[in-house]
Amino acid sequence: MPPAETSENHERVPWYVWCSVAAVTFAMVGIHWDISWHRSIGRDTFWTPAHIAIHMCGILAGISCGYLVLNTTFSPRSLLRECSVWIWGFRGPLGAFIAAWGGIAMLTSAPFDNWWHDAYGLDVKILSPPHMVLAMGILAVHAGALILILGQMNRASGALRRQFQMMFLYVGGMILVLLTVLQMEITSRIFMHQAHFYYLVAMVAPMVLAGVARASNFKWAATTVAGVYFGFVFLIGRILPLFPAEPKLGPVYHQLNQFTPPEFPLLLIVPAFALDLIWQRTAGWGTVRQALVSGAVFLGLFAAVQWPFATFLASPGARNWFFGSKYFGYYVQEGSLSARFGFVGTEKGAAFWQQAALALLMAMVTSCLGLWWGNWMQRIRR
């Protein structure tokens, strides 16, 4: 059983913070591995290593944060009693309650998912009801870990605060990884020449970048968060094809002998770097004014780099292990748009500009929400 928090271990990163970081890492590794498993092998059994990795997140978050709440509630030795919240007669850090609930939701989704496949057949869809329950649980674990670390960071100083700050930015990057995974089916390369694609990305990325950057008070926070996202997706996309895999379901339209990785990560690091520069020079501006400029800069720079990069990803120069355009799931037919390295047609005329305007508005709104969220997080101490 983990030791109670005492003055002797209070000046280093507590065990439960390390557990929360490990939980979000297990979830993201497991999810990408599981999607690759479905694309390369098919769903053969619930007890795959990928599923186990995902649910290790729920087990770890549920047990560690559940214990933390119980220890804070009933142990007079706990130093967290004075910096905790009361919920339903229990006492503990706010992040621990959120992460523990997320762990329970994740474990609840497991038999639901198994029943869903037994009742409706095998599939490779991300957006199914049991997967959404699982996603809500994983998002709660991530949010709980973020707030748990944040409370510690806002009470710490010196080198210890910097440690918490780096962990906070790492979990922020993992949240960006999670949200982009949920959009994976509707933001793949074939859609990158549509204005609607940029609208979808603007729904999630500016809020995470702005919120985590504002709360962390770190000069290069948005760049770091986007760098965590890019590094994680890039590495797992280069590692997965190193392992053998063979389809066990049919029909098999595309022969393969290795795991199919995710597509090359989005180039979010470019607008993130620009946002860091802007926020360093507009600290005295109001939130709404900052959000309007931030949204426009994010969307403009992201489109400027991602649109031509998508063209490159469809070219022969990207059909290699590094860029990964040569990999397809076993169910991809030879004549499909993906296999032909084509694009869904760009919206015509007024429809394009309408979608572009909506994308710009969405980027500004989510930037504003992110800055407000970050302002709120700066005040968290519990």
C-alpha positions in Angstrom: 0.0 0.0 0.0 1.4 3.4 -0.9 2.7 5.5 2.0 0.7 8.4 3.4 2.0 11.8 2.4 4.3 13.2 5.0 6.7 16.1 5.3 9.6 13.8 4.3 8.2 13.1 0.9 6.3 16.4 0.3 9.3 18.0 -1.5 9.4 15.6 -4.4 6.8 14.5 -7.0 4.3 12.3 -5.1 3.6 8.7 -6.2 0.1 9.4 -7.3 1.2 12.1 -9.8 3.5 9.6 -11.4 0.6 7.1 -11.5 -1.6 9.7 -13.3 1.2 10.3 -15.9 1.6 6.6 -16.4 -2.2 6.1 -16.8 -2.5 8.7 -19.6 0.5 7.2 -21.3 -1.0 3.6 -21.1 -4.2 4.9 -22.6 -2.6 6.6 -25.6 -0.3 3.8 -26.4 -3.1 1.3 -26.0 -5.5 3.3 -28.2 -3.1 3.7 -31.1 -2.0 0.1 -30.8 -5.7 -1.1 -30.7 -6.6 1.0 -33.8 -3.6 -0.4 -35.6 -4.7 -3.9 -34.5 -8.1 -3.4 -36.0 -6.6 -2.1 -39.2 -4.0 -4.9 -39.5 -5.5 -8.0 -37.9 -9.1 -7.3 -37.2 -10.9 -7.7 -33.9 -10.2 -11.3 -32.8 -10.7 -11.2 -29.0 -11.2 -8.7 -26.3 -8.1 -9.9 -24.5 -5.5 -8.4 -26.9 -2.4 -6.7 -25.5 -3.7 -3.4 -26.9 -7.0 -3.6 -25.0 -5.1 -4.6 -21.8 -2.9 -1.5 -22.2 -6.0 0.7 -22.6 -7.7 -0.6 -19.5 -4.5 -0.5 -17.5 -5.1 3.2 -17.6 -8.5 2.8 -16.0 -7.2 0.4 -13.4 -4.2 2.5 -12.5 -6.3 5.8 -12.3 -9.2 4.2 -10.4 -7.0 2.5 -7.8 -4.4 5.2 -7.2 -6.9 8.1 -7.2 -9.5 6.1 -5.3 -6.9 5.3 -2.6 -5.8 9.0 -2.5 -9.4 10.1 -1.8 -9.9 7.5 0.9 -6.5 8.3 2.5 -7.2 12.0 2.5 -10.6 11.5 3.9 -9.7 9.1 6.8 -6.0 9.7 7.5 -5.2 12.6 9.9 -1.6 12.4 8.7 -2.4 13.4 5.1 -1.0 16.8 4.2 -3.7 17.1 1.5 -6.6 17.6 3.9 -6.2 21.3 3.9 -6.0 21.6 0.1 -8.8 19.3 -0.9 -12.5 19.5 -1.8 -15.5 17.8 -0.2 -17.6 15.6 -2.6 -20.4 13.3 -1.2 -18.8 13.1 2.2 -15.3 12.3 0.8 -12.3 14.5 0.8 -9.5 14.7 -1.7 -7.9 16.7 -4.6 -10.4 17.7 -7.3 -8.3 15.9 -9.9 -8.3 12.7 -8.0 -12.2 12.6 -8.0 -12.3 13.3 -11.8 -9.6 10.7 -12.6 -11.2 8.0 -10.4 -14.6 8.6 -12.1 -12.8 8.3 -15.5 -11.2 5.0 -14.5 -14.6 3.6 -13.4 -16.2 4.7 -16.7 -13.4 3.1 -18.7 -13.8 -0.3 -16.9 -17.6 0.0 -17.4 -17.1 0.4 -21.1 -15.2 -2.9 -21.4 -18.2 -5.4 -21.1 -20.4 -2.9 -23.1 -17.9 -3.0 -26.0 -17.7 -6.8 -25.9 -21.5 -7.1 -25.9 -21.7 -4.5 -28.8 -19.4 -6.6 -31.0 -21.2 -9.8 -30.1 -24.6 -8.2 -30.9 -23.7 -6.1 -34.0 -20.6 -7.8 -35.4 -17.0 -6.9 -35.8 -16.0 -3.4 -37.0 -13.2 -1.0 -37.2 -15.2 2.1 -36.3 -13.8 4.6 -33.7 -17.1 6.4 -33.2 -19.4 3.7 -31.7 -21.4 4.0 -28.5 -19.1 1.8 -26.3 -16.1 3.6 -27.7 -17.6 6.9 -26.8 -18.1 5.7 -23.2 -14.5 4.6 -23.2 -13.4 8.0 -24.7 -15.3 9.9 -22.0 -13.6 7.9 -19.3 -10.1 8.4 -20.9 -10.8 12.1 -21.2 -11.8 12.3 -17.6 -8.6 10.5 -16.6 -6.6 13.0 -18.6 -8.5 16.0 -17.2 -8.1 14.6 -13.7 -4.4 14.1 -14.1 -4.0 17.6 -15.5 -5.9 19.2 -12.6 -4.1 16.9 -10.0 -0.7 18.0 -11.3 -1.9 21.6 -11.6 -2.9 21.8 -7.9 0.5 20.6 -7.0 2.2 22.9 -9.4 0.3 26.0 -8.1 1.4 25.2 -4.5 5.0 24.5 -5.4 8.0 26.6 -6.1 11.5 26.4 -7.5 12.8 23.1 -9.0 9.7 21.2 -7.8 7.4 23.6 -9.6 9.3 23.2 -12.8 9.0 19.4 -12.6 5.2 19.7 -12.2 5.2 22.2 -15.0 6.8 19.8 -17.4 4.4 17.0 -16.4 1.5 19.4 -16.8 2.6 20.2 -20.4 3.1 16.5 -21.1 -0.4 15.6 -20.0 -1.7 18.6 -22.1 0.0 17.1 -25.1 -1.6 13.7 -24.4 -5.0 15.5 -24.3 -4.3 16.8 -27.8 -3.3 13.3 -28.9 -6.6 11.9 -27.5 -8.8 14.5 -29.2 -7.1 14.1 -32.6 -7.6 10.3 -32.3 -11.3 10.8 -31.8 -11.3 12.8 -35.1 -9.0 10.4 -36.9 -11.7 9.0 -39.2 -12.9 12.4 -40.4 -9.5 14.2 -40.6 -7.4 11.7 -42.6 -5.2 12.9 -45.5 -8.0 12.6 -48.1 -9.9 15.4 -46.4 -7.0 17.8 -46.0 -7.9 19.8 -49.2 -11.3 20.7 -47.8 -12.1 23.8 -45.6 -14.2 21.5 -43.4 -11.1 19.7 -42.3 -9.6 22.9 -40.9 -12.9 23.6 -39.2 -12.7 20.2 -37.4 -9.1 20.7 -36.3 -10.1 24.2 -35.1 -12.7 22.6 -32.8 -10.0 21.1 -30.6 -6.5 22.3 -31.0 -6.7 26.0 -30.2 -8.5 25.3 -27.0 -5.9 22.8 -25.7 -3.0 25.0 -26.8 -4.4 28.2 -25.3 -5.7 26.6 -22.1 -2.6 24.7 -21.2 -0.3 27.5 -22.1 -2.2 30.1 -20.1 -2.4 27.8 -17.0 1.3 26.8 -17.1 2.8 30.3 -17.4 5.6 28.7 -19.4 7.1 30.8 -22.3 7.0 28.0 -24.9 4.0 26.1 -23.5 2.0 25.8 -26.8 5.1 24.7 -28.7 5.8 22.1 -26.0 2.3 20.7 -26.0 2.3 20.5 -29.8 5.7 18.9 -29.7 4.5 16.2 -27.3 1.7 15.5 -29.7 3.9 15.4 -32.7 6.7 13.3 -31.0 4.2 10.8 -29.6 2.3 10.2 -32.8 5.5 10.2 -34.9 7.3 7.7 -32.7 4.4 5.2 -32.4 3.8 5.5 -36.1 7.4 4.5 -36.8 7.5 1.7 -34.1 4.3 -0.1 -35.0 5.3 -1.2 -38.5 8.4 -2.9 -37.0 6.2 -5.7 -35.7 4.6 -8.4 -37.8 0.8 -8.7 -38.3 -1.5 -10.7 -40.5 -5.2 -10.1 -41.2 -7.5 -12.7 -39.5 -10.8 -11.2 -40.9 -12.0 -10.9 -44.5 -12.4 -9.8 -47.1 -8.7 -8.8 -47.4 -8.3 -6.2 -50.1 -4.8 -5.1 -49.2 -2.2 -7.6 -48.2 0.1 -6.6 -45.4 2.6 -8.3 -43.0 3.1 -5.6 -40.4 1.0 -3.4 -38.2 -0.5 -0.4 -39.9 0.5 2.9 -38.2 -1.5 6.1 -37.8 -1.0 8.8 -40.5 1.8 11.3 -40.1 1.0 13.8 -37.4 -0.6 17.1 -38.2 1.8 20.1 -38.3 0.3 21.8 -35.3 3.7 22.7 -34.0 4.0 25.5 -36.5 1.0 27.6 -35.4 1.7 26.7 -31.8 5.1 28.3 -32.0 3.5 31.4 -33.5 0.9 31.5 -30.8 3.7 31.4 -28.1 5.4 34.4 -29.8 2.1 36.3 -29.9 1.1 35.7 -26.3 4.5 36.8 -25.1 3.9 40.2 -26.8 0.2 40.6 -26.0 0.1 39.9 -22.3 -1.6 43.2 -21.6 -4.5 42.6 -24.1 -7.9 41.4 -23.0 -8.9 37.8 -23.5 -11.3 38.4 -26.4 -8.8 40.5 -28.3 -6.1 37.9 -27.8 -8.5 35.2 -28.9 -9.5 36.9 -32.1 -5.8 37.3 -33.1 -4.9 33.8 -31.9 -7.6 32.1 -33.8 -6.8 33.9 -37.1 -3.0 33.2 -36.7 -3.7 29.5 -35.8 -6.0 28.9 -38.7 -3.9 30.8 -41.3 -0.6 29.2 -40.4 -2.0 25.8 -40.0 -3.7 25.9 -43.4 -0.6 27.4 -45.0 1.6 24.4 -43.9 -0.9 21.5 -43.8 -2.5 22.0 -47.3 0.8 21.7 -49.3 2.1 19.1 -46.9 -1.0 17.0 -47.6 -0.1 17.2 -51.3 3.4 15.9 -50.5 1.9 13.1 -48.4 0.0 11.9 -51.5 3.2 12.0 -53.6 5.6 9.1 -54.2 8.2 10.9 -52.0 6.1 10.2 -48.9 5.5 6.5 -49.6 8.2 5.2 -47.2 8.7 4.2 -43.6 9.4 7.8 -42.4 6.3 9.6 -43.7 4.2 6.4 -43.7 1.9 7.1 -46.7 2.5 3.5 -48.0 0.6 1.8 -45.2 -3.1 0.9 -45.5 -5.5 -1.3 -43.5 -6.3 -4.7 -45.0 -9.9 -3.5 -45.8 -8.8 -0.7 -48.1 -9.8 -1.5 -51.7 -7.4 -0.9 -54.5 -9.7 1.6 -56.3 -10.5 3.6 -53.2 -9.5 7.3 -52.9 -7.0 6.5 -50.2 -5.3 3.8 -52.2 -5.2 6.1 -55.3 -3.6 8.8 -53.1 -6.5 11.2 -54.0 -8.4 13.8 -52.1 -12.0 14.5 -51.5 -12.9 17.4 -53.7 -12.4 20.9 -52.3 -15.7 22.7 -51.8 -16.8 24.8 -54.7 -17.3 28.5 -54.8 -19.3 30.0 -52.0 -19.4 26.7 -50.1 -15.6 26.8 -49.6 -15.6 30.4 -48.3 -18.5 29.6 -46.0 -16.6 26.6 -44.5 -13.4 28.7 -44.3 -15.3 31.5 -42.4 -16.8 28.9 -40.0 -13.3 27.5 -39.4 -12.0 30.9 -38.6 -14.9 31.6 -36.3 -14.4 28.2 -34.6 -10.7 28.9 -34.1 -11.4 32.2 -32.5 -14.2 30.8 -30.2 -12.1 27.8 -29.1 -9.1 30.1 -28.5 -11.3 32.3 -26.3 -12.6 29.3 -24.4 -9.1 28.0 -24.0 -7.8 31.3 -22.5 -10.8 31.5 -20.1 -10.2 27.9 -19.1 -6.5 28.7 -18.6 -7.4 31.7 -16.4 -9.6 29.5 -14.3 -6.9 26.8 -14.0 -4.4 29.3 -12.7 -6.5 29.6 -9.5 -6.6 25.9 -8.8 -4.9 25.0 -5.5 -6.9 21.9 -4.5 
